[in-house]
């Protein structure tokens, strides 16, 4: 008895080709998904620890500074001295310290600062302030990559972003209205808003200027 021979029609051949092609496409798609997931997992493994470290560091910095501003205000009232919080705005190594002077010393206006900067260095008036190490024993450095992004003061038209900036605390217990931005230079920026009556610093978890909180 003769064996039956299966007949392969063009339609059957096309179906098999389509099925094999579909299997191949599904296989490549799964591999691609696995590769992408692997890359994402690697990026998260690298990025998350750094993000957590930056978040922890900035929380510590703003908390420490909020304690310092209240203590400076209290000491200014108790000792009848003018204090100022000095901020080194260098992005490669920001730091802050405290200076004080006897009696009331008023913060210089923007015009006065400009006149001093444009004049000969020898004609600059001597500073009445000296570094005060009773509240802070030494300069306090910000952990890299955190740095002071800017200092926004009520007495200046534009925020200060370079050099050494000062926030004044009067013997009467008044503090300059100020916003201090602390940033890692990328997506992380927090702001300390200093209350001029109490010295208390409110923490805002974004970049903020004085005009944004006084409207």
The 8 nearest C-alpha neighbors of each residue, nearest first, counted from 0:
[[1, 2, 3, 4, 5, 6, 7, 8],
 [0, 2, 3, 4, 5, 6, 7, 8],
 [3, 1, 4, 0, 5, 6, 7, 8],
 [2, 4, 5, 1, 6, 0, 7, 8],
 [3, 5, 6, 2, 1, 7, 8, 0],
 [6, 4, 7, 3, 8, 2, 11, 12],
 [5, 7, 8, 4, 3, 11, 9, 12],
 [8, 6, 11, 5, 9, 12, 10, 4],
 [7, 9, 11, 10, 6, 12, 13, 5],
 [8, 10, 12, 11, 13, 7, 14, 6],
 [11, 9, 13, 8, 12, 14, 7, 15],
 [12, 10, 14, 8, 13, 9, 7, 15],
 [13, 11, 9, 15, 10, 14, 16, 8],
 [12, 14, 16, 10, 11, 15, 17, 9],
 [15, 13, 17, 11, 16, 12, 18, 10],
 [16, 14, 18, 12, 17, 13, 19, 11],
 [15, 17, 13, 19, 14, 18, 20, 12],
 [16, 18, 20, 14, 15, 19, 21, 13],
 [19, 17, 21, 15, 20, 16, 14, 22],
 [20, 18, 22, 16, 21, 17, 15, 23],
 [19, 21, 17, 23, 18, 22, 16, 24],
 [22, 20, 24, 18, 23, 19, 17, 25],
 [23, 21, 19, 25, 20, 24, 26, 18],
 [22, 24, 20, 26, 21, 25, 19, 27],
 [25, 23, 21, 27, 26, 22, 28, 20],
 [26, 24, 28, 22, 23, 27, 21, 29],
 [25, 27, 23, 29, 24, 28, 22, 30],
 [26, 28, 30, 24, 29, 25, 31, 23],
 [29, 27, 31, 25, 30, 26, 24, 32],
 [30, 28, 32, 26, 31, 27, 33, 25],
 [31, 29, 27, 33, 28, 32, 34, 26],
 [30, 32, 34, 28, 29, 33, 27, 35],
 [33, 31, 29, 35, 34, 30, 36, 28],
 [34, 32, 36, 30, 31, 35, 37, 29],
 [33, 35, 37, 31, 32, 36, 30, 38],
 [36, 34, 38, 32, 37, 33, 39, 31],
 [37, 35, 39, 33, 38, 34, 40, 32],
 [36, 38, 34, 40, 35, 39, 33, 41],
 [37, 39, 35, 41, 36, 40, 42, 34],
 [40, 38, 36, 42, 41, 37, 43, 35],
 [41, 39, 37, 43, 38, 42, 36, 44],
 [40, 42, 44, 38, 39, 43, 37, 45],
 [43, 41, 39, 45, 44, 40, 46, 38],
 [44, 42, 46, 40, 45, 41, 47, 39],
 [43, 45, 41, 42, 46, 47, 40, 48],
 [46, 44, 42, 43, 47, 41, 48, 49],
 [45, 47, 43, 49, 48, 44, 42, 50],
 [46, 48, 50, 49, 43, 44, 45, 51],
 [49, 47, 51, 50, 46, 52, 45, 44],
 [50, 48, 52, 46, 47, 51, 53, 45],
 [49, 51, 47, 53, 48, 52, 54, 46],
 [50, 52, 48, 54, 49, 53, 47, 55],
 [51, 53, 49, 55, 50, 54, 56, 48],
 [54, 52, 56, 50, 55, 51, 57, 49],
 [55, 53, 51, 57, 56, 52, 50, 58],
 [54, 56, 52, 58, 53, 57, 51, 59],
 [57, 55, 53, 59, 58, 54, 52, 60],
 [56, 58, 60, 54, 59, 55, 53, 61],
 [59, 57, 55, 56, 61, 60, 62, 54],
 [58, 60, 56, 62, 57, 61, 63, 55],
 [61, 59, 57, 63, 62, 58, 64, 56],
 [62, 60, 64, 58, 63, 59, 65, 57],
 [63, 61, 65, 59, 64, 60, 58, 66],
 [62, 64, 60, 66, 61, 65, 59, 67],
 [63, 65, 67, 61, 66, 62, 60, 68],
 [64, 66, 200, 62, 68, 67, 63, 61],
 [67, 65, 63, 64, 69, 68, 70, 62],
 [66, 68, 64, 70, 65, 69, 71, 63],
 [69, 67, 71, 65, 70, 66, 198, 64],
 [70, 68, 198, 72, 66, 67, 71, 199],
 [69, 71, 67, 73, 72, 68, 74, 66],
 [72, 70, 68, 74, 73, 69, 67, 75],
 [71, 73, 75, 69, 70, 74, 172, 198],
 [74, 72, 70, 76, 71, 75, 77, 69],
 [73, 75, 77, 71, 76, 72, 78, 70],
 [76, 74, 170, 80, 72, 73, 78, 79],
 [77, 75, 170, 79, 172, 73, 74, 78],
 [76, 78, 74, 75, 79, 73, 170, 80],
 [77, 79, 80, 75, 76, 74, 170, 73],
 [80, 78, 170, 76, 75, 102, 77, 81],
 [81, 79, 102, 101, 75, 170, 78, 100],
 [82, 80, 169, 100, 170, 103, 99, 168],
 [83, 81, 99, 168, 98, 167, 75, 80],
 [82, 84, 167, 166, 98, 168, 97, 165],
 [83, 85, 97, 166, 165, 96, 98, 86],
 [84, 86, 165, 96, 95, 164, 97, 83],
 [87, 85, 95, 164, 163, 88, 94, 165],
 [86, 88, 163, 94, 93, 89, 95, 162],
 [89, 87, 161, 147, 93, 162, 86, 163],
 [88, 90, 93, 91, 92, 87, 161, 162],
 [91, 89, 146, 92, 93, 88, 147, 148],
 [92, 90, 89, 93, 146, 144, 143, 88],
 [93, 91, 89, 90, 94, 146, 141, 143],
 [94, 92, 89, 146, 87, 88, 141, 90],
 [93, 95, 140, 87, 139, 141, 86, 138],
 [96, 94, 86, 139, 85, 138, 87, 140],
 [95, 97, 138, 85, 84, 139, 86, 98],
 [98, 96, 84, 131, 85, 130, 83, 99],
 [97, 99, 130, 131, 129, 83, 82, 128],
 [100, 98, 82, 128, 81, 129, 131, 83],
 [99, 101, 128, 81, 127, 80, 102, 82],
 [102, 100, 80, 81, 103, 99, 79, 104],
 [103, 101, 80, 79, 81, 104, 100, 170],
 [102, 104, 81, 170, 169, 80, 105, 101],
 [105, 103, 81, 102, 106, 100, 169, 101],
 [104, 106, 107, 103, 167, 169, 81, 108],
 [105, 107, 167, 108, 104, 166, 165, 154],
 [108, 106, 111, 105, 112, 109, 110, 154],
 [109, 107, 111, 110, 112, 106, 154, 155],
 [108, 110, 112, 111, 155, 113, 107, 154],
 [111, 109, 113, 108, 112, 114, 107, 115],
 [112, 110, 114, 108, 113, 109, 107, 115],
 [111, 113, 115, 109, 114, 110, 116, 108],
 [112, 114, 116, 110, 111, 115, 117, 109],
 [115, 113, 111, 117, 112, 116, 118, 110],
 [114, 116, 112, 118, 113, 117, 123, 111],
 [117, 115, 113, 114, 118, 112, 120, 119],
 [118, 116, 114, 115, 113, 119, 112, 120],
 [117, 119, 115, 116, 114, 120, 122, 123],
 [118, 120, 121, 122, 117, 123, 115, 116],
 [121, 119, 122, 123, 118, 115, 116, 117],
 [122, 120, 119, 123, 124, 118, 125, 115],
 [123, 121, 120, 119, 124, 118, 115, 125],
 [122, 124, 120, 121, 115, 125, 119, 118],
 [125, 123, 122, 126, 121, 115, 120, 127],
 [126, 124, 123, 127, 122, 128, 121, 120],
 [125, 127, 128, 124, 129, 123, 100, 104],
 [128, 126, 100, 125, 129, 101, 99, 104],
 [129, 127, 100, 99, 126, 98, 130, 82],
 [130, 128, 98, 99, 131, 100, 127, 126],
 [129, 131, 98, 97, 132, 99, 128, 96],
 [130, 132, 98, 97, 133, 99, 129, 134],
 [133, 131, 136, 135, 134, 137, 130, 97],
 [132, 134, 135, 131, 136, 97, 137, 130],
 [135, 133, 132, 136, 131, 70, 71, 67],
 [136, 134, 132, 137, 133, 96, 138, 97],
 [135, 137, 132, 133, 134, 138, 131, 139],
 [138, 136, 135, 139, 132, 96, 134, 97],
 [137, 139, 96, 95, 140, 94, 135, 136],
 [138, 140, 94, 95, 137, 96, 141, 135],
 [141, 139, 94, 93, 138, 142, 95, 92],
 [140, 142, 94, 93, 145, 146, 143, 139],
 [143, 141, 145, 144, 140, 56, 146, 92],
 [144, 142, 145, 141, 146, 92, 183, 91],
 [143, 145, 183, 142, 146, 184, 91, 90],
 [146, 144, 183, 143, 182, 142, 141, 181],
 [145, 147, 93, 90, 182, 181, 148, 141],
 [148, 146, 181, 88, 149, 180, 93, 182],
 [149, 147, 180, 181, 182, 146, 160, 88],
 [148, 150, 160, 180, 159, 147, 158, 179],
 [149, 151, 179, 159, 158, 178, 152, 180],
 [150, 152, 158, 178, 177, 149, 159, 208],
 [153, 151, 177, 154, 155, 176, 150, 158],
 [152, 154, 176, 155, 177, 151, 175, 209],
 [155, 153, 152, 108, 156, 109, 176, 175],
 [156, 154, 157, 152, 153, 109, 158, 151],
 [155, 157, 154, 158, 153, 109, 152, 151],
 [158, 156, 155, 159, 151, 152, 150, 154],
 [159, 157, 151, 150, 149, 160, 152, 155],
 [158, 160, 150, 149, 161, 151, 157, 164],
 [161, 159, 149, 148, 88, 158, 150, 162],
 [162, 160, 88, 159, 89, 163, 149, 164],
 [161, 163, 88, 87, 164, 89, 160, 159],
 [162, 164, 87, 86, 88, 85, 161, 165],
 [163, 165, 86, 85, 162, 87, 159, 166],
 [166, 164, 85, 84, 83, 86, 167, 163],
 [165, 167, 84, 83, 175, 85, 168, 164],
 [168, 166, 83, 175, 82, 174, 165, 169],
 [167, 169, 174, 82, 83, 81, 173, 72],
 [168, 170, 81, 173, 171, 172, 75, 174],
 [171, 169, 79, 76, 75, 80, 172, 81],
 [172, 170, 169, 173, 76, 75, 79, 168],
 [173, 171, 76, 170, 169, 72, 75, 174],
 [172, 174, 169, 196, 195, 171, 168, 175],
 [175, 173, 195, 168, 167, 198, 176, 169],
 [174, 176, 195, 167, 177, 166, 168, 173],
 [175, 177, 195, 153, 152, 193, 174, 194],
 [178, 176, 152, 193, 151, 175, 192, 179],
 [177, 179, 192, 151, 191, 150, 209, 208],
 [180, 178, 150, 191, 190, 149, 177, 181],
 [179, 181, 190, 148, 149, 189, 147, 182],
 [182, 180, 147, 189, 148, 188, 146, 190],
 [181, 183, 188, 145, 184, 187, 146, 148],
 [182, 184, 145, 144, 185, 187, 146, 188],
 [185, 183, 182, 186, 187, 145, 144, 148],
 [184, 186, 183, 187, 182, 188, 144, 145],
 [185, 187, 188, 184, 183, 182, 205, 206],
 [186, 188, 182, 183, 185, 189, 184, 205],
 [189, 187, 182, 205, 206, 181, 186, 180],
 [190, 188, 204, 205, 181, 206, 203, 180],
 [189, 191, 180, 203, 179, 206, 202, 207],
 [190, 192, 202, 179, 178, 201, 200, 193],
 [191, 193, 178, 201, 200, 177, 190, 194],
 [194, 192, 200, 177, 199, 198, 176, 195],
 [193, 195, 198, 199, 196, 197, 200, 176],
 [196, 194, 174, 176, 175, 173, 198, 197],
 [197, 195, 173, 194, 198, 174, 172, 199],
 [198, 196, 199, 194, 195, 173, 69, 172],
 [197, 199, 69, 194, 68, 195, 193, 72],
 [198, 200, 197, 194, 69, 193, 201, 65],
 [201, 199, 193, 65, 192, 191, 194, 198],
 [200, 202, 192, 191, 193, 203, 199, 194],
 [201, 203, 191, 190, 200, 204, 192, 189],
 [204, 202, 190, 205, 189, 191, 201, 207],
 [203, 205, 189, 190, 202, 188, 206, 187],
 [206, 204, 189, 188, 203, 207, 190, 187],
 [205, 207, 188, 189, 190, 180, 208, 204],
 [206, 208, 190, 205, 211, 209, 203, 180],
 [209, 207, 211, 210, 178, 151, 206, 212],
 [210, 208, 211, 212, 178, 213, 151, 207],
 [209, 211, 213, 208, 212, 214, 207, 153],
 [210, 212, 209, 208, 213, 207, 214, 206],
 [213, 211, 209, 210, 214, 208, 207, 192],
 [214, 212, 210, 211, 209, 208, 176, 192],
 [213, 212, 211, 210, 209, 208, 207, 153]]
